[in-house]
Amino acid sequence: KDEFGTPRRTEIGAGGPEVDDEDLIQREDMAVTVSHAGYIKRVALSTYRAQRRGGKGRSGMAMREEDFLARIFVANTHTPVLFFSSRGMVYKMKVWRLPEAAPQARGKALVNLLPLEQDERITSVMPLPEDEEQWDKLHVMFATRAGTVRRNRLSDFVQVNRNGKIAMKLDDGDGIVGVQICTEDDDVLLTTKLGQCIRFAVTDVRVFKGRDSTGVRGISLGSDDTCISMTILRHFDAAAEERVQYLKLSRLMRGETEEVSEEEAIAGGELSQERYAAMGAAE
């Protein structure tokens, strides 16, 4: 030992590289379901199997009589999800932090997962794209019950504290009815309780730099009317005659033999295969 011994060449220290809990979570596609009453859960997408047309399906969520399914989407376990509340606040949570349950289960109430105040409820749920490089190129469109809309950059809502932060300033009695990701090539469709609707380009609404503004008027409402939904539509330039011919050809391709409408009978011209394929891809 004295003749052939060598001093220690390594150092033994306390601790090691820090490992976050998220690093141990396997990437897996999940089906996330949200009910109107505020219950949420995630189920592994592999739990569901594909069925043929006319299949009975299977139970996706247990609900009370007055409750119904409000939102369902597929996201990765590492996908961030934004939750917008009736007070105009936004909260953020990764999919893997959501409660995992069986398809027949009800899930867990959002009030037990997020720091919501009394009488505050989640009105819109929006998963973020997995490709973070696209966040700077995308926008977020807001719509309220009063018919107000506002457009912000998606990057304004990437960093959200645990206690949430202000997403939109709301007037008394107003609330958020929809929040969706959009691009400058999309259109916005607003629908009211009395059946009125309006469609306009996303670029008609300027990009707001702040988060504490109320936005601009998106649709004029009657005295007893309110805005109930917002949908982002992919914009596609097509003439009225092309639209009629496309619908006619689509029914023929599906083998439907319904009577030709008056609008289709007087419409002239034919669609080329290239134009029909382009319109079908945009549908």
C-alpha contacts under 8 A as a table, 3 or more apart, distances in Angstrom:
res1	aa1	res2	aa2	distance
1	K	4	F	5.47
1	K	5	G	4.92
2	D	5	G	5.60
8	R	11	E	7.76
19	V	23	D	6.69
20	D	23	D	5.43
20	D	24	L	7.32
21	D	24	L	5.52
21	D	25	I	6.98
22	E	25	I	5.22
22	E	78	H	7.74
23	D	26	Q	7.95
25	I	77	T	7.65
25	I	96	W	7.51
26	Q	77	T	7.47
27	R	76	N	6.34
27	R	77	T	5.60
27	R	78	H	6.60
28	E	44	A	7.37
28	E	76	N	5.52
28	E	77	T	5.60
29	D	44	A	6.32
29	D	45	L	5.71
29	D	46	S	7.95
29	D	74	V	6.62
29	D	75	A	5.61
29	D	76	N	4.48
29	D	77	T	6.35
30	M	42	R	5.97
30	M	43	V	5.49
30	M	44	A	4.55
30	M	45	L	4.96
30	M	74	V	5.52
30	M	75	A	5.44
30	M	76	N	5.91
30	M	77	T	6.59
31	A	42	R	5.54
31	A	43	V	5.20
31	A	44	A	6.13
31	A	45	L	5.48
31	A	72	I	6.95
31	A	73	F	5.83
31	A	74	V	4.53
31	A	75	A	6.63
32	V	40	I	7.22
32	V	41	K	5.84
32	V	42	R	4.42
32	V	43	V	6.53
32	V	72	I	5.56
32	V	73	F	5.45
32	V	74	V	6.08
32	V	75	A	7.30
33	T	40	I	5.70
33	T	41	K	5.76
33	T	42	R	6.48
33	T	61	M	7.72
33	T	69	L	7.36
33	T	70	A	7.85
33	T	71	R	5.83
33	T	72	I	4.44
33	T	73	F	6.80
34	V	38	G	6.57
34	V	39	Y	5.68
34	V	40	I	4.53
34	V	41	K	6.97
34	V	69	L	6.24
34	V	70	A	5.75
34	V	71	R	5.07
34	V	72	I	6.29
35	S	38	G	5.39
35	S	39	Y	5.23
35	S	40	I	6.57
35	S	63	M	7.91
35	S	67	D	6.79
35	S	68	F	5.64
35	S	69	L	4.35
35	S	70	A	4.85
35	S	71	R	6.69
36	H	39	Y	7.42
36	H	67	D	5.92
36	H	68	F	5.63
36	H	69	L	6.02
36	H	70	A	5.12
37	A	67	D	5.85
37	A	68	F	7.59
38	G	109	A	5.62
38	G	110	L	5.62
38	G	111	V	7.66
38	G	121	R	7.30
38	G	122	I	6.80
39	Y	106	R	6.78
39	Y	107	G	5.63
39	Y	108	K	5.17
39	Y	109	A	4.33
39	Y	110	L	5.92
40	I	98	L	7.55
40	I	99	P	7.45
40	I	106	R	7.52
40	I	107	G	5.12
40	I	108	K	5.49
40	I	109	A	6.33
40	I	110	L	6.60
41	K	98	L	6.18
41	K	99	P	5.18
41	K	100	E	5.69
41	K	101	A	6.23
41	K	106	R	7.46
41	K	107	G	4.67
41	K	108	K	6.45
42	R	95	V	7.77
42	R	98	L	6.50
42	R	99	P	6.20
42	R	100	E	4.84
42	R	101	A	6.30
43	V	47	T	7.18
43	V	100	E	5.91
43	V	101	A	6.04
43	V	102	A	6.47
43	V	103	P	6.53
44	A	47	T	5.56
44	A	48	Y	7.95
45	L	48	Y	5.87
45	L	74	V	7.71
46	S	49	R	7.05
51	Q	55	G	5.91
51	Q	57	G	7.31
52	R	55	G	5.71
59	S	62	A	7.56
59	S	103	P	6.42
59	S	104	Q	5.83
60	G	103	P	4.89
60	G	104	Q	5.85
61	M	69	L	7.97
61	M	103	P	5.74
61	M	104	Q	5.02
61	M	105	A	5.68
61	M	106	R	5.51
61	M	107	G	7.95
62	A	104	Q	5.42
62	A	105	A	5.35
62	A	106	R	4.61
63	M	67	D	5.83
63	M	68	F	6.64
63	M	106	R	5.99
64	R	67	D	5.20
64	R	68	F	7.78
65	E	68	F	7.94
69	L	72	I	7.77
71	R	125	V	7.78
75	A	79	T	6.18
75	A	95	V	7.36
75	A	127	P	7.38
76	N	79	T	5.16
76	N	95	V	6.91
77	T	94	K	7.01
77	T	95	V	4.82
77	T	96	W	4.69
78	H	94	K	5.94
78	H	95	V	6.03
78	H	96	W	6.39
79	T	94	K	5.68
79	T	95	V	5.76
79	T	127	P	6.94
79	T	128	L	6.59
79	T	129	P	7.37
79	T	130	E	6.04
80	P	92	K	6.74
80	P	93	M	5.72
80	P	94	K	4.36
80	P	95	V	6.32
80	P	127	P	6.08
80	P	128	L	5.68
81	V	92	K	5.68
81	V	93	M	5.41
81	V	94	K	5.86
81	V	95	V	6.74
81	V	125	V	7.07
81	V	126	M	5.74
81	V	127	P	4.19
81	V	128	L	5.88
82	L	90	V	6.50
82	L	91	Y	5.63
82	L	92	K	4.65
82	L	93	M	6.71
82	L	125	V	5.90
82	L	126	M	5.16
82	L	127	P	6.07
82	L	128	L	7.31
83	F	90	V	5.43
83	F	91	Y	4.95
83	F	92	K	6.18
83	F	122	I	6.41
83	F	123	T	7.78
83	F	124	S	6.08
83	F	125	V	4.80
83	F	126	M	6.54
84	F	88	G	6.57
84	F	89	M	5.71
84	F	90	V	4.47
84	F	91	Y	6.50
84	F	122	I	5.69
84	F	123	T	5.99
84	F	124	S	5.20
84	F	125	V	6.37
84	F	167	A	7.57
84	F	176	I	7.75
84	F	179	V	7.83
85	S	88	G	5.47
85	S	89	M	5.30
85	S	90	V	6.33
85	S	120	E	6.61
85	S	121	R	5.45
85	S	122	I	4.15
85	S	123	T	5.32
85	S	124	S	6.95
85	S	176	I	7.34
86	S	89	M	7.31
86	S	120	E	5.88
86	S	121	R	5.64
86	S	122	I	6.17
86	S	123	T	5.97
86	S	175	G	5.26
86	S	176	I	6.00
87	R	120	E	6.47
87	R	170	L	7.29
87	R	175	G	6.96
88	G	166	I	6.12
88	G	167	A	5.45
88	G	168	M	4.93
88	G	169	K	6.15
88	G	170	L	6.43
88	G	175	G	7.20
88	G	176	I	6.89
89	M	164	G	6.45
89	M	165	K	5.57
89	M	166	I	4.54
89	M	167	A	5.05
89	M	168	M	6.94
90	V	160	V	7.60
90	V	164	G	5.42
90	V	165	K	5.61
90	V	166	I	6.22
90	V	167	A	5.50
91	Y	114	L	7.38
91	Y	160	V	6.54
91	Y	161	N	7.53
91	Y	162	R	7.16
91	Y	163	N	7.12
91	Y	164	G	4.52
91	Y	165	K	6.96
92	K	160	V	6.10
92	K	161	N	7.65
92	K	162	R	7.29
92	K	164	G	7.12
93	M	97	R	6.76
93	M	98	L	7.79
94	K	97	R	5.57
94	K	98	L	7.23
95	V	98	L	5.39
96	W	99	P	7.79
99	P	107	G	6.83
99	P	108	K	6.67
100	E	107	G	7.74
101	A	105	A	6.08
101	A	107	G	6.42
102	A	105	A	5.29
108	K	112	N	7.36
109	A	112	N	5.62
109	A	113	L	7.07
110	L	113	L	4.99
110	L	114	L	5.99
110	L	122	I	7.70
111	V	114	L	5.56
111	V	115	P	6.90
111	V	116	L	5.85
111	V	121	R	7.69
112	N	115	P	7.65
114	L	163	N	7.94
115	P	163	N	6.21
116	L	120	E	5.89
116	L	121	R	7.18
117	E	120	E	5.34
122	I	125	V	7.55
123	T	176	I	6.49
123	T	177	V	6.30
123	T	178	G	7.38
124	S	176	I	7.54
124	S	177	V	6.87
124	S	178	G	5.78
124	S	179	V	6.25
125	V	179	V	7.65
126	M	179	V	7.05
126	M	180	Q	6.66
129	P	132	E	6.84
129	P	134	Q	7.65
129	P	135	W	7.48
131	D	134	Q	5.80
131	D	135	W	7.45
132	E	135	W	5.37
133	E	136	D	6.78
134	Q	137	K	5.35
134	Q	138	L	6.53
135	W	138	L	5.40
135	W	154	L	5.83
135	W	155	S	5.86
136	D	153	R	7.09
136	D	154	L	6.56
136	D	155	S	5.66
137	K	153	R	7.88
137	K	154	L	7.90
137	K	183	T	7.67
138	L	153	R	6.33
138	L	154	L	5.68
138	L	181	I	6.80
138	L	182	C	6.16
138	L	183	T	5.52
139	H	151	R	6.64
139	H	152	N	5.58
139	H	153	R	4.32
139	H	154	L	4.80
139	H	181	I	5.71
139	H	182	C	5.26
139	H	183	T	5.92
140	V	151	R	5.58
140	V	152	N	5.22
140	V	153	R	5.92
140	V	154	L	5.51
140	V	179	V	6.77
140	V	180	Q	5.69
140	V	181	I	4.60
140	V	182	C	5.91
141	M	149	V	6.93
141	M	150	R	5.71
141	M	151	R	4.60
141	M	152	N	6.66
141	M	179	V	5.64
141	M	180	Q	5.51
141	M	181	I	6.35
141	M	182	C	6.72
142	F	148	T	7.92
142	F	149	V	5.25
142	F	150	R	5.08
142	F	151	R	6.39
142	F	176	I	7.23
142	F	177	V	7.98
142	F	178	G	5.98
142	F	179	V	4.71
142	F	180	Q	6.98
143	A	147	G	6.52
143	A	148	T	5.61
143	A	149	V	4.51
143	A	150	R	6.83
143	A	176	I	5.94
143	A	177	V	5.82
143	A	178	G	5.32
143	A	179	V	6.57
143	A	218	G	8.00
143	A	229	S	7.82
143	A	230	M	6.54
144	T	147	G	5.45
144	T	148	T	5.31
144	T	149	V	6.64
144	T	174	D	6.67
144	T	175	G	5.36
144	T	176	I	4.28
144	T	177	V	5.14
144	T	178	G	7.00
144	T	227	C	6.79
145	R	148	T	7.32
145	R	174	D	5.85
145	R	175	G	5.66
145	R	176	I	6.36
145	R	177	V	6.05
145	R	226	T	5.37
145	R	227	C	4.55
145	R	228	I	6.27
146	A	174	D	6.17
146	A	175	G	7.79
146	A	221	L	7.49
146	A	226	T	5.97
146	A	227	C	6.18
147	G	190	L	8.00
147	G	217	R	6.19
147	G	218	G	5.39
147	G	219	I	5.13
147	G	220	S	6.71
147	G	221	L	7.02
147	G	226	T	7.04
147	G	227	C	5.46
148	T	214	T	7.45
148	T	215	G	6.09
148	T	216	V	5.43
148	T	217	R	4.61
148	T	218	G	5.10
148	T	219	I	7.11
149	V	205	V	7.76
149	V	215	G	5.47
149	V	216	V	5.55
149	V	217	R	6.20
149	V	218	G	5.35
150	R	205	V	6.82
150	R	206	R	7.83
150	R	207	V	7.61
150	R	208	F	7.10
150	R	214	T	7.38
150	R	215	G	4.53
150	R	216	V	6.32
151	R	205	V	6.45
151	R	206	R	6.54
151	R	207	V	5.10
151	R	208	F	5.95
151	R	215	G	7.81
152	N	156	D	7.10
152	N	207	V	5.33
152	N	208	F	5.29
152	N	209	K	6.66
152	N	210	G	7.96
152	N	211	R	7.91
153	R	156	D	5.64
153	R	157	F	7.90
153	R	207	V	7.15
153	R	208	F	7.91
153	R	209	K	7.88
154	L	157	F	5.76
154	L	158	V	6.92
154	L	181	I	7.59
155	S	158	V	5.25
155	S	159	Q	7.98
156	D	159	Q	7.36
157	F	160	V	6.38
157	F	167	A	7.88
160	V	164	G	5.79
160	V	165	K	6.38
161	N	164	G	5.03
161	N	165	K	6.68
166	I	169	K	7.44
166	I	211	R	6.66
166	I	212	D	6.88
167	A	211	R	5.44
167	A	212	D	6.96
168	M	211	R	5.46
168	M	212	D	5.35
168	M	213	S	6.17
168	M	214	T	6.39
169	K	211	R	7.31
169	K	212	D	4.89
169	K	213	S	5.25
169	K	214	T	5.06
170	L	174	D	5.93
170	L	175	G	6.61
170	L	214	T	5.97
171	D	174	D	5.44
171	D	214	T	7.65
176	I	179	V	7.65
177	V	227	C	7.55
177	V	228	I	6.15
177	V	229	S	5.92
177	V	230	M	7.25
178	G	229	S	6.21
178	G	230	M	5.58
179	V	230	M	7.74
180	Q	231	T	7.72
180	Q	232	I	7.06
181	I	232	I	7.90
182	C	186	D	6.37
182	C	202	V	7.74
182	C	232	I	6.72
183	T	186	D	5.61
183	T	202	V	7.34
184	E	201	A	7.87
184	E	202	V	5.69
184	E	203	T	5.76
185	D	201	A	7.68
185	D	202	V	7.14
185	D	203	T	7.93
185	D	234	R	7.02
185	D	235	H	6.00
186	D	201	A	6.33
186	D	202	V	5.81
186	D	232	I	6.61
186	D	233	L	5.66
186	D	234	R	4.69
186	D	235	H	4.89
187	D	199	R	6.69
187	D	200	F	5.56
187	D	201	A	4.29
187	D	202	V	5.20
187	D	232	I	5.80
187	D	233	L	4.96
187	D	234	R	6.12
187	D	235	H	5.70
188	V	199	R	5.51
188	V	200	F	5.43
188	V	201	A	6.05
188	V	202	V	6.07
188	V	230	M	7.05
188	V	231	T	5.98
188	V	232	I	4.88
188	V	233	L	6.09
189	L	197	C	6.89
189	L	198	I	5.70
189	L	199	R	4.51
189	L	200	F	6.85
189	L	230	M	5.67
189	L	231	T	5.09
189	L	232	I	6.30
189	L	233	L	7.07
190	L	197	C	5.38
190	L	198	I	5.43
190	L	199	R	6.61
190	L	218	G	7.85
190	L	219	I	7.42
190	L	227	C	7.01
190	L	228	I	7.87
190	L	229	S	5.99
190	L	230	M	4.72
190	L	231	T	6.65
191	T	195	G	6.63
191	T	196	Q	5.79
191	T	197	C	4.35
191	T	198	I	6.85
191	T	227	C	5.85
191	T	228	I	6.03
191	T	229	S	5.43
191	T	230	M	6.52
192	T	195	G	5.43
192	T	196	Q	5.21
192	T	197	C	6.22
192	T	221	L	7.98
192	T	225	D	6.60
192	T	226	T	5.47
192	T	227	C	4.15
192	T	228	I	5.26
192	T	229	S	7.05
193	K	196	Q	7.35
193	K	225	D	5.87
193	K	226	T	5.63
193	K	227	C	6.17
193	K	228	I	5.94
194	L	225	D	6.10
194	L	226	T	7.83
198	I	219	I	6.92
200	F	204	D	6.95
201	A	204	D	5.48
201	A	205	V	7.86
201	A	235	H	7.99
202	V	205	V	5.87
203	T	206	R	6.44
205	V	216	V	7.74
208	F	211	R	7.59
208	F	215	G	7.91
210	G	213	S	6.49
217	R	220	S	7.21
221	L	224	D	7.92
221	L	225	D	5.65
221	L	226	T	6.50
221	L	227	C	7.81
222	G	225	D	5.07
222	G	226	T	7.83
234	R	282	A	7.25
236	F	279	M	7.95
236	F	282	A	7.01
238	A	242	E	6.17
238	A	243	R	6.59
239	A	242	E	5.19
239	A	243	R	6.38
240	A	243	R	5.11
240	A	244	V	6.41
241	E	244	V	5.23
241	E	245	Q	6.26
241	E	267	A	5.92
241	E	268	G	6.95
241	E	269	G	7.55
242	E	245	Q	5.13
242	E	246	Y	5.98
242	E	270	E	7.87
242	E	271	L	6.87
243	R	246	Y	5.10
243	R	247	L	6.29
244	V	247	L	5.31
244	V	248	K	6.24
244	V	263	E	7.41
244	V	264	E	5.98
244	V	267	A	7.01
245	Q	248	K	5.03
245	Q	249	L	6.12
245	Q	264	E	7.09
245	Q	267	A	7.40
245	Q	269	G	7.88
245	Q	270	E	6.75
245	Q	271	L	6.74
246	Y	249	L	5.20
246	Y	250	S	6.03
246	Y	271	L	7.28
246	Y	276	Y	6.59
246	Y	279	M	7.69
247	L	250	S	5.05
247	L	251	R	6.35
248	K	251	R	5.41
248	K	252	L	6.47
248	K	264	E	7.13
249	L	252	L	5.02
249	L	253	M	6.10
250	S	253	M	5.08
250	S	254	R	6.35
251	R	254	R	5.13
251	R	255	G	6.33
251	R	256	E	5.29
251	R	257	T	7.67
252	L	255	G	5.03
252	L	256	E	5.68
252	L	257	T	7.18
253	M	256	E	7.63
260	V	264	E	6.20
260	V	265	A	6.43
261	S	264	E	5.26
261	S	265	A	6.22
262	E	265	A	5.02
262	E	266	I	6.44
263	E	266	I	5.60
263	E	267	A	6.22
264	E	267	A	5.12
271	L	275	R	6.16
271	L	276	Y	6.12
272	S	275	R	5.23
272	S	276	Y	6.14
273	Q	276	Y	5.08
273	Q	277	A	6.08
274	E	277	A	5.18
274	E	278	A	6.22
275	R	278	A	5.06
275	R	279	M	6.21
276	Y	279	M	5.21
276	Y	280	G	6.07
277	A	280	G	5.02
277	A	281	A	6.14
278	A	281	A	5.21
278	A	282	A	6.44
279	M	282	A	5.18
279	M	283	E	6.29
280	G	283	E	5.20
